[in-house]
Amino acid sequence: MPKMTRTELKRKAQDALMNGIANTLGYYDPRDCGVEMTEAELAEFREIIQREADRVARLFGYESAWSN
């Protein structure tokens, strides 16, 4: 089996991170962890987390983040 290059390993690591971000965007609800917030606060939180996820995605060469 051929050894992966550093670039290939880096890409796999970035993909793993993006998968974790996608899971967070799709399933994480801070209220499930005991954080109390109003619907308006939750909506703002979701906007912020999407914006931050998109920022990371662009660093890795993607157009935007996605959710699972």
C-alpha positions as CSV (number, residue, x, y, z in Angstrom):
1,M,0.0,0.0,0.0
2,P,1.5,3.4,-1.0
3,K,2.3,5.9,1.7
4,M,0.1,9.0,1.7
5,T,1.8,12.3,1.1
6,R,1.7,15.1,3.7
7,T,-0.8,16.9,1.4
8,E,-3.1,13.9,1.2
9,L,-3.0,13.5,5.0
10,K,-3.7,17.2,5.5
11,R,-6.7,16.9,3.1
12,K,-8.0,13.9,5.0
13,A,-7.6,15.8,8.3
14,Q,-9.5,18.8,6.9
15,D,-12.3,16.5,5.7
16,A,-12.6,14.9,9.1
17,L,-12.9,18.4,10.7
18,M,-15.5,19.4,8.2
19,N,-17.5,16.2,8.9
20,G,-17.5,17.2,12.6
21,I,-18.6,20.7,11.8
22,A,-21.4,19.2,9.6
23,N,-22.6,17.1,12.4
24,T,-22.6,20.1,14.8
25,L,-24.5,22.2,12.3
26,G,-27.1,19.4,11.8
27,Y,-27.6,18.1,15.3
28,Y,-26.2,20.4,18.0
29,D,-28.8,22.2,20.1
30,P,-27.3,24.1,23.1
31,R,-30.6,23.6,24.9
32,D,-29.9,19.9,25.0
33,C,-26.8,20.7,27.1
34,G,-28.8,22.8,29.7
35,V,-28.2,26.2,28.1
36,E,-31.3,28.2,28.4
37,M,-32.1,30.6,25.5
38,T,-35.1,32.1,23.8
39,E,-36.1,31.2,20.3
40,A,-34.7,34.5,19.1
41,E,-31.3,33.8,20.9
42,L,-31.3,30.3,19.3
43,A,-31.9,31.7,15.9
44,E,-29.0,34.2,16.4
45,F,-26.8,31.4,17.7
46,R,-27.5,29.3,14.6
47,E,-26.7,32.3,12.3
48,I,-23.4,32.8,14.1
49,I,-22.4,29.1,14.2
50,Q,-23.1,28.9,10.4
51,R,-21.1,32.0,9.7
52,E,-18.1,30.6,11.7
53,A,-18.4,27.2,10.1
54,D,-18.4,28.8,6.7
55,R,-15.3,30.7,7.6
56,V,-13.5,27.5,8.5
57,A,-14.8,25.8,5.3
58,R,-13.3,28.6,3.2
59,L,-9.9,28.2,4.9
60,F,-10.0,24.6,3.7
61,G,-11.0,25.5,0.2
62,Y,-14.7,24.8,0.3
63,E,-17.3,27.4,-0.6
64,S,-19.3,26.9,2.6
65,A,-20.0,24.5,5.3
66,W,-22.8,21.9,5.2
67,S,-24.9,20.1,7.7
68,N,-25.6,16.4,8.2
